[in-house]
Amino acid sequence: MKKYTDEEFASAVNESVTKTEICQKLGLPYNGANCYKIRQDIRRLGLDISHFVTSAELNRKYPKIKKKCPVCKKKFEVAKGAPREKTTCSYACANTHFRSGENNPNWRTARELIREDSIYRRLCFETFCHDKKCIICGWDISVDVHHVDGNHENNSSTNLAPVCPNCHRMAGMTKYKEKIRQKLESLLREHFNSVKIYL
């Protein structure tokens, strides 16, 4: 094994970023015995090797950078320029970032939602003369407007029914859906016969 002084070794460590470079500078073959000797000498002399890089970092196609997650503001590491470079730190943050607000394909402004809801309610309570109570159970504290056939484009008199949140939820459940639909259709027929409205 080739001999070297502590000064030569310290100089080689300071000028290198890998153990392979140290071996080259000292004229040593790169093998397990020399790597072991280099590690021992670094410890013995108390040299700083914080500037060393791993072979994976040397051969990396896309450099690693730190990014700040736009959702949770945590810092995370990402491969810069990679085809699948991450924007967020996790799947949960990605769902929040890409599927909420304007990024959601079903996104509508509050004004649009209020306008749609007020159209249903106005038709149901003013035009079709329904009382502000559930047509099924009579609950009058909180009343929704339900589309009987499930089509929100169909605002006909036979498709809009005032229901409480509980009945509204049951109308969407597979177990009760058909039974509720039949009940609503018969109740709507009775309602329009009693108020003498034919639309």
C-alpha positions, 0 to 999 in steps of 0.5 A, a space after each residue: 500500500 502506498 504511503 502518504 502523510 497526514 497533510 497530503 491526506 487532509 489536502 486530498 480530502 478537502 479537494 475531493 467530493 468522493 472517496 474515489 477522488 481521494 484514492 485518485 489524488 493519493 495514487 491508490 487503487 479504489 477497493 474495499 481495503 483502501 476505502 476502509 483505510 480512508 474512513 479510519 484516517 478521516 476519523 483519526 484526523 477529525 476531518 470534515 467531510 460534509 462537502 462529500 456527495 454520494 455516487 447517486 447524487 453525482 449520477 443524478 439526471 435531475 438535481 434534487 431541490 427543496 420546494 414549498 407545498 402550496 397547500 400545507 406550506 411544508 418543505 419537501 424534496 423534488 427532482 427538478 425538471 423530471 417529467 413527473 416533478 411533484 407540485 405538492 408534498 403528498 396525495 392529500 395535498 394534491 387532491 386539495 390543490 388540484 380538485 378544489 376551487 377553480 381547479 375542480 371541473 365541477 367548480 361553480 361560484 357561490 353566486 351560481 350555486 345561489 342562483 341555481 338553488 333559488 330557481 329550484 326553491 322559487 319554482 317549488 314554493 312560489 310557482 308550484 304552491 308547495 308549503 315550506 314543509 317536507 311533503 313526506 313527514 311534515 318537518 318544517 324547520 329545514 326544507 330542501 328541494 329534491 329532483 324526483 328523477 335525479 335530473 337537475 336540468 328537469 325543473 318540471 312541476 312533477 320533478 320538484 318536491 319539498 323534503 326535509 334533509 332526512 328524507 332527502 338523504 333517504 331519497 338518494 340511498 339505493 335501499 329506499 330510493 324507489 320507495 321514496 320516488 313512488 311516494 313522492 310521485 303520488 304525493 305530488 299528484 295529490 298536491 296538484 289535484 288539491 291546489 288545482 294547478 295543471 302544468 
